[in-house]
């Protein structure tokens, strides 16, 4: 043991009921006063005294700032200040087999960590743990045991506390073994009733009560001894520089691992984004290639359209449309046109046009007079009105028939396309079966009626325009 044992509370100059804030404030104040950097201007003796005081301040703060250590210190404070029993028979009836570890709960029991000093941290506690094990071994033999291999904690002799340059495997094995310490002593010296007292018991019931009381006392004493050794191991482990270095290395390794994992996660995220962008580009290229292939295959047969006509892509503009699929015959066109009223044709042709007035002919039956209000106009025609209407109808029908026949010839001359398109519904199909099923649907039939009516109207308008062009040419 080195130095004088002083109470931690006296070192910090605080009361025993001081809270954590007061302890921290007192430590900071004294540490700044006795810090080695503050004692440069002092002489050598004063610097040594200040360095010793600084060590005591640090030891007191380490103990009192930890609630577990402070509790143990408060419970054993008087014994620590008294210097302990040092493994001898004490006044309290302690056995000589129980090495007193109370003084070793004080940081002043060792002098630094230098291996050259015989009272350094490693030498003092190496001797302390050897004394604890020797006490266990002597007690085990004194109880009549001969073979030490039967000793429950015989493995403690195989581990060494080591020195500053010891490997971590050796240090870890030592602490793992001593943290699982269990005493092999019987603790018979704590019995309340000795053997002759039990034998003199008046009956068996009293004898059993005495034995139960002794077992409880032994169990409590053994538990107290185990807790005492475990507290010492934790006290030493907390101040062991090798353990601190290992913890710092573990924290450093963990920080590096977390940084590496974070970097890998960011890299994976970046790679996923790049892969996603590349996939989108590939999809766009594939879509463009597919569209080009569909265009070449005839999904939209631009080659079948006239260069001067506009193709209707579904907009509002009117254009010429090519119809694939159902064919329309000559009779159908004629019947459809004949069923339409001639009002559109009459509205499109102005009977009061000056050019038409000059081409009037006389009627065989005489002139015809029309009355409009109070005015009357004489109209003489060379050709009968019924014959004129018949001529117009024949020209319109011939024009519709021509376009229908030419459309049939074009559709028949087309090769089998790679896709089938319904112009009235604006849908594409991959096979003839799909297209045929579509044409049988109710929705398609409704669309087809509208589309057919539209085609008829456009054909009539086209026929009227052609007829008007012929009339203008004749005039």
Secondary structure, 3 states (H helix, E strand, C coil): CCCCCCCHHHHHCCCCCCCHHHHHHHHHHHHHHHCHHHCCCCCHHHHHHHHHHHHHHHHHHHHHCCHHHHHHHHHCHHHHHHCCCCCCCCCCCCCCCCCCCHHHHCHHHCCCCCCCCCCCHHHHHHHHHHHHHHHHHHHHHHCCCCCHHHCCCHHHHHCCCCCCCCCHHHHHHHHHHHHCCCCCCCCHHHCCCCHHHHHCCCCHHHHHHHHHHHHHHHHHHHHHHHHHHHHHHHHHHHHCHHHHHHHHHHHHHHHHHHHHHHHHHHHHHHHHHHHHHHHHHHHHHHHHHHHHHHHHHCCCCHHHCCCCCCECCCCCCCCECCCCCCCCCHHHHHHHHHHCCCHHHHHHCCCCCHHHHHCCCCCCCCCEEEEECCEEEEECCCCCHHHHHHHHHHHHHHHHHHHHHHHHHHHHHCCCCCCEEECCCCEEECCHHHHHHHHCCHHHHHHHHHHHHHHHHHHHHHHHHHHHHHHHHHC
